[in-house]
Amino acid sequence: MLTTLERLQQHGLHGPSFRRVVQCRGEFEPLLQALTDTHTQAAYWQRERPRRAAAEARREAEQAAQRAALQQRWDEDDQDDAATAQEEEVRCATPHCSIPVDEPADP
């Protein structure tokens, strides 16, 4: 912590006369507040829990969106496969014949 004689004379011990150097605080604080360690493990976890919960929620939302997109692609592929299968059923039963069943054969 640091202070100046001028600030001590102006604000006293209970006024904003002290600055924390280690934590790079730019503002001056009263002595008791400047001496209080605000970077405790409990304070860290109090800040970290909501951050982690938000990150987990984002991950779950992204995974759900990816699963939905994948399922939609699979459904589209299934529909395409069903349409192709219907077209193949209409063709003649012989392997090399390309005449559709509903068209009459040439006389």
TAKAUR-V57912 format. One record per residue. RES is the residue in one small letter. SS is DSSP state (~ for helix, > for strand, _ for the rest). PSI is psi as a letter, one per 30 degrees, with the letter a starting at -180 (999 if undefined). Layout:
BEGIN
((RES/SS/PSI) (RES/SS/PSI))
END
This chain:
BEGIN
((m/_/l) (l/>/l) (t/_/l) (t/_/l) (l/~/e) (e/~/e) (r/~/e) (l/~/e) (q/~/e) (q/~/e) (h/~/f) (g/_/a) (l/_/f) (h/_/f) (g/_/l) (p/_/i) (s/_/f) (f/>/k) (r/>/k) (r/_/k) (v/_/e) (v/_/e) (q/_/g) (c/_/h) (r/_/k) (g/_/f) (e/_/l) (f/_/k) (e/>/l) (p/_/l) (l/~/e) (l/~/e) (q/~/e) (a/~/e) (l/~/f) (t/_/k) (d/_/j) (t/_/f) (h/_/h) (t/_/l) (q/~/e) (a/~/e) (a/~/e) (y/~/e) (w/~/e) (q/~/e) (r/~/e) (e/~/e) (r/~/e) (p/~/e) (r/~/e) (r/~/e) (a/~/e) (a/~/e) (a/~/e) (e/~/e) (a/~/e) (r/~/e) (r/~/e) (e/~/e) (a/~/e) (e/~/e) (q/~/e) (a/~/e) (a/~/e) (q/~/e) (r/~/e) (a/~/e) (a/~/e) (l/~/e) (q/~/e) (q/~/e) (r/~/e) (w/~/e) (d/~/e) (e/~/e) (d/~/e) (d/~/e) (q/~/e) (d/~/e) (d/~/e) (a/~/e) (a/~/e) (t/~/e) (a/~/e) (q/~/e) (e/~/e) (e/~/e) (e/~/f) (v/~/f) (r/>/l) (c/_/l) (a/_/f) (t/_/k) (p/_/e) (h/_/g) (c/_/k) (s/_/g) (i/_/k) (p/>/l) (v/_/e) (d/_/f) (e/_/k) (p/_/k) (a/_/l) (d/_/k) (p/_/999))
END
